[in-house]
Each structure stands twice: as C-alpha cells, then as structure tokens.
Amino acid sequence: MKKKRNGLLELYRLFFCFWVMYYHEFFFFENPGDEKIFSIARLAVDFFFILSGFFLLSSMRKLKEEKVFAGAGKLMWSRLKPMTFSLLIATAFNAVCMALFIREDIPGVLLTNFRYWWYLLYMVLAIGILYLVFRWVKNEKGYAVFLAVLALVMGGLHYAMENHGFFIYEFTFVARTFGCLALGMLLSYIPKWKPKKFNYNILFVVVLVPLTVYLAYIKKDYWLSLTMLGVFMALIYFTSNINVGGKFCDAVGQLSVRMYIYMAFVSMLHVLGWAHDRLLFILDGCLATMDVMLSHYYRKFKELQKKILASKA
C-alpha cells in the first residue's frame, strides 16, 4: 500500500522542531531557568524517527527488485540527500569556527555541535540494517514479527540503561533509534480506516493534538515518556487517514527539517558568545528559508535541463 505524506504531519514536524529549539533555548520565549515548558527534547526526536519508520516500509518495497546492497545504498542516500546542502553548510561553518576560535573544552564542543552527524549516522545505519533484514526475511508477516521483537528488545534495553545504573547516552540513543523506527514500520502495517459517511479520524486527531501538547508540557518520568510514544503513533496513524496536502504544508515540512539542522550552526555562534537567543532563532529561520528556496530553484533547474536534453534527443 502506497503511503503519501500528509500535510498535517508536516505541520507536526514544525511543532516538534520548535520543541527542540525551545529546549535548547533558541526560541522567542525565554526559558525560566531549568524549568522549561517543554522538557525532554529527545521525545521530539523520537517522533521524527517514528514518522520516518512509518514511510520506510513503502520505500523498501519499491526497492525490493534492486540488488540487495544497491537497494540499501539507495534507501540510505534517499534519507540524506534532501539535507546535503544544509549539512555541508553547518559542518563547514562549525569546523572553521572550531579551528579558529575554540581553544578550551574541544571534546565537549565536538560532542555538542557535531552531534547531529551522529544522530544521522545512527538513523541511516539503522535503515540500512532494517532493509537488509527485510530482504532476508521473505515473508511480510515474519518481518512484522521481527519488528515487534526488535521494538520490545530495544525498549527493554533502553529501560535497563536508564534505570539500572549503566547509562551510556550514545547506546541509549541507538536503542531509541532502532526502537522508534521499528514502531513506525509496525504502524504502517495497520490498514487505513476510512468510514464511508464521515471521517471519524478527524475526531481522534482533534483530541490527540492537544493531548500531545499537554503531555509535552508536564514533567515526565520514564513511563510517561513511553506513553507519549504511543500517543505519537496514534497521532500519525489517524492523521494519515485524513487527506490534507498542498505546497504550503510541503514547504513547512522542508523548513522544519532544515531548521533542525541549522540549530548546529547557531549553536556554534552561541558557544562563541552570541547570547541573544531570539536573534539566533530568527537567523536559524532565515537560513532554513534560504535553503528551502535554493532547493526549490535547483529542482526547477534540473527539470529544465532534462527537458532541454530530451528536446535535443
């Protein structure tokens, strides 16, 4: 079954991007000390991974006739390609600043301001491994069982690391990445529910959206964080059953992903002493908007180039 991106899902991306930016203090509203309105920013990242997993299975099926490793390469590159320009700009800027200005706590700055590369690496490697297993397990039901077991194992591993004294941040993030991708892929196995007379999915979404905002607002423990993952899954499922789209929503989705990446850019400015967080937020938005516009015109240029070559042929 072909999955199409939904306009409301793109709007959710923007909310979760703002959640992360607020947590890291790059937003219009000042954070009152350590009591942030929206806490535990990694939950916002979990939403992105669940959403990515939801669309991943249809991409895997399209590449099923490819050679195994060629298909894995195409799938991984398809996740990185839209972000290439943003990543190059942020990485080059951060590297130059590191070389010229940073003289203390180099390991800490490397960890903080280049962490986005590690996140992407975990996600891309997880996608590649999941695709290889998908090609190895011929039966779709068998693959669904594998995903369920993987989600349970990764959830249990994450719980053990967070609650039993051997917390290693990078390992917990790997567990969350695999677990959330598996949850999203399991979600895509559920048939779409579309009543004939009235789309009751709208009612669920109307309830789930404010519930998500409320749960993001209140202080969270491990079990409440786990509950939020279930709410994310329900929100994605019911929203995907509603036909909402348009160029505006697509642009918002592209903007939110780029704003997330350019946080690395403004984080380096923050490290170098730029303390005006609201201006950093505005700069992040401007860079992301420029990136979206350049990407749009680059695609137009490539389409025109293809038409010219086709007419000559």
C-alpha positions in Angstrom: 0.0 0.0 0.0 1.5 3.3 -1.1 1.9 5.9 1.7 1.7 9.6 0.8 2.9 12.3 3.1 0.1 14.2 4.8 0.0 18.0 5.2 -0.9 17.8 8.9 2.2 15.5 9.5 4.4 18.3 8.0 2.8 20.8 10.5 3.6 18.4 13.3 7.2 18.4 12.2 7.3 22.2 12.7 5.9 21.9 16.3 8.4 19.2 17.3 11.3 21.2 15.7 10.2 24.2 17.8 10.0 21.9 20.9 13.7 21.0 20.4 14.7 24.6 19.7 12.9 25.8 22.8 14.6 23.1 24.9 18.0 24.3 23.7 17.0 27.9 24.4 16.8 29.1 20.8 13.3 30.5 20.7 11.3 33.7 21.2 10.2 32.8 24.7 12.8 32.9 27.5 13.3 29.7 29.5 12.8 30.3 33.2 16.0 28.6 34.4 15.9 24.9 34.4 12.0 24.8 34.4 11.4 24.6 30.7 7.8 24.4 29.5 8.6 21.6 27.1 11.0 19.2 28.6 12.9 16.1 27.4 13.7 17.2 23.8 14.7 13.7 22.7 11.0 12.8 22.7 10.5 15.2 19.8 13.4 13.4 18.0 11.6 10.1 18.7 8.5 11.5 16.8 10.7 12.1 13.8 12.0 8.6 13.9 8.6 7.0 14.3 7.3 9.1 11.3 10.3 8.1 9.2 9.7 4.4 10.1 6.0 4.9 9.0 7.0 5.8 5.5 10.0 3.5 5.4 8.3 0.2 4.6 6.8 1.5 1.3 10.2 2.7 0.3 11.7 -0.7 1.0 9.0 -2.4 -1.1 9.8 -0.1 -4.1 13.5 -1.2 -3.9 12.8 -4.9 -3.5 13.8 -5.7 -7.1 17.2 -4.0 -6.7 20.4 -5.8 -5.8 20.5 -6.1 -2.0 23.3 -3.7 -1.2 22.5 -1.4 -4.1 18.9 -1.1 -2.7 20.3 -0.5 0.8 22.6 2.3 -0.5 19.7 4.0 -2.4 17.5 3.8 0.6 20.1 5.4 2.9 21.0 8.0 0.4 17.4 9.0 -0.1 17.2 9.9 3.6 20.4 12.0 3.4 20.0 13.7 0.0 17.4 16.3 1.0 19.7 17.5 3.8 23.0 17.5 2.0 23.3 21.3 1.4 22.3 22.1 5.0 24.7 19.6 6.4 27.6 20.8 4.3 27.0 24.5 5.3 26.6 23.7 9.0 29.5 21.3 9.1 31.9 23.6 7.2 31.0 26.6 9.4 31.4 24.6 12.6 34.7 23.2 11.5 36.1 26.6 10.7 35.0 28.1 14.0 36.4 25.1 15.8 39.8 25.6 14.1 40.0 29.4 14.5 38.3 30.2 17.8 37.7 27.3 20.1 40.6 26.8 22.5 39.0 25.1 25.5 36.8 22.0 26.0 37.3 20.8 22.5 35.8 17.3 23.2 32.7 19.0 24.7 32.2 21.3 21.8 32.8 18.5 19.3 30.2 16.3 21.1 27.6 19.1 21.3 27.9 20.9 18.0 28.6 17.9 15.7 26.1 15.5 17.5 23.7 15.9 14.6 26.0 13.9 12.5 25.9 11.0 15.0 22.1 11.1 15.0 22.0 10.9 11.3 24.6 8.2 11.2 22.6 6.1 13.7 19.4 6.6 11.7 21.0 5.8 8.3 22.8 2.7 9.6 19.6 1.5 11.3 17.7 2.0 8.0 20.3 0.0 6.1 20.2 -2.9 8.6 16.4 -2.9 8.6 16.4 -3.1 4.8 18.9 -6.0 4.7 16.7 -7.9 7.2 13.6 -7.0 5.1 15.3 -8.6 2.0 16.4 -11.6 4.0 13.0 -12.3 5.6 10.8 -13.2 2.6 7.5 -13.3 4.4 5.9 -9.9 5.4 4.3 -11.5 8.5 7.7 -12.7 9.6 9.1 -9.3 9.1 6.3 -7.7 11.2 7.1 -10.2 14.0 10.8 -9.3 13.7 9.9 -5.6 14.1 7.7 -6.3 17.1 10.5 -8.3 18.8 13.0 -5.5 17.9 10.8 -2.8 19.4 10.4 -4.8 22.6 14.1 -5.7 22.9 15.2 -2.1 22.2 12.6 -0.8 24.7 13.8 -3.2 27.4 17.4 -2.3 26.7 16.7 1.4 27.0 14.8 0.9 30.2 17.7 -1.1 31.7 20.2 1.5 30.7 18.2 4.4 32.1 17.0 2.7 35.4 19.7 0.3 36.4 22.9 2.2 36.6 24.8 1.6 33.4 23.6 4.6 31.4 25.6 5.3 28.3 24.0 8.2 26.3 25.1 7.0 22.8 23.9 3.4 23.4 20.5 4.7 24.7 20.1 6.8 21.5 20.9 3.8 19.3 18.3 1.8 21.2 15.7 4.6 20.7 16.6 4.9 17.0 16.0 1.2 16.3 13.0 1.0 18.6 11.2 4.1 17.1 11.9 3.1 13.5 10.5 -0.4 14.3 7.4 1.1 15.9 6.8 3.4 12.9 7.2 0.4 10.5 4.8 -1.7 12.5 2.3 1.2 12.4 2.4 1.1 8.6 1.1 -2.5 8.6 -2.2 -1.4 10.1 -4.8 -0.9 7.3 -6.2 2.5 6.8 -9.5 3.2 8.5 -11.8 5.3 6.3 -15.5 5.3 7.2 -17.8 5.9 4.2 -20.1 8.7 5.6 -17.9 10.7 8.0 -14.2 10.6 8.6 -14.1 9.9 12.3 -10.3 10.1 12.2 -10.7 13.9 12.4 -12.3 13.5 15.9 -9.3 11.4 17.1 -6.8 14.0 15.7 -8.8 16.8 17.4 -8.3 15.0 20.8 -4.8 13.8 20.2 -3.2 17.1 19.2 -4.0 19.0 22.5 -3.2 15.8 24.4 0.3 15.7 22.8 0.9 19.4 23.6 -0.3 18.8 27.2 2.0 15.7 27.7 4.9 17.7 26.2 4.2 20.4 28.8 4.0 18.4 32.0 7.1 17.0 33.8 7.8 13.5 32.6 9.1 10.2 34.0 10.1 7.1 32.1 6.6 5.7 31.9 5.0 8.9 30.8 7.7 9.3 28.1 6.7 5.7 27.0 3.1 6.8 26.9 4.0 9.7 24.7 5.4 7.3 22.1 2.0 5.5 22.0 0.3 8.9 21.5 2.7 9.8 18.7 1.9 6.5 16.9 -1.9 7.1 17.3 -1.5 10.7 16.1 0.5 9.6 13.0 -2.0 6.8 12.2 -5.2 8.8 12.5 -3.7 11.8 10.7 -2.5 9.7 7.8 -6.1 8.7 7.2 -7.1 12.3 6.5 -6.5 13.8 3.1 -4.7 17.1 3.7 -1.9 18.4 1.5 -0.7 21.3 -0.6 2.5 23.1 -1.4 2.4 25.2 1.8 2.4 22.1 4.0 5.2 20.6 2.0 7.2 23.8 2.4 6.6 23.8 6.1 7.9 20.2 6.4 11.0 21.1 4.5 11.5 24.2 6.5 11.2 22.3 9.9 13.9 19.7 8.9 16.3 22.4 7.8 15.7 24.5 10.9 16.6 21.4 13.0 19.9 21.0 11.1 20.8 24.7 11.3 20.5 24.6 15.0 24.0 23.2 14.8 25.0 26.4 13.1 23.5 28.8 15.7 24.8 26.6 18.5 28.3 27.3 17.4 27.5 31.1 17.4 26.2 30.6 21.0 29.4 28.8 22.0 31.4 31.8 20.6 29.5 34.2 22.8 26.3 35.3 20.9 23.9 35.3 23.8 20.8 36.8 22.1 18.7 33.6 21.8 15.8 35.3 19.9 18.1 36.6 17.2 19.6 33.1 16.9 16.1 31.7 16.4 15.5 34.3 13.6 18.8 33.6 12.0 18.0 29.8 12.1 14.7 30.5 10.3 16.3 32.7 7.7 19.0 30.2 6.9 16.3 27.4 6.6 14.1 29.5 4.4 17.1 30.4 2.1 17.9 26.7 1.9 14.3 25.7 1.0 14.2 28.3 -1.7 17.6 27.3 -3.2 16.5 23.7 -3.2 13.3 24.6 -5.0 15.1 26.5 -7.7 17.7 23.8 -8.0 15.0 21.3 -8.7 13.4 23.6 -11.3 16.8 24.0 -13.0 17.4 20.2 -13.1 13.9 19.7 -14.6 14.5 22.4 -17.2 17.9 20.8 -18.0 16.2 17.4 -18.6 13.6 18.9 -20.9 16.3 20.6 -23.0 18.3 17.4 -23.3 15.1 15.5 -24.2 14.2 18.0 -26.9 17.7 17.7 -28.4 17.4 13.9 -28.5 
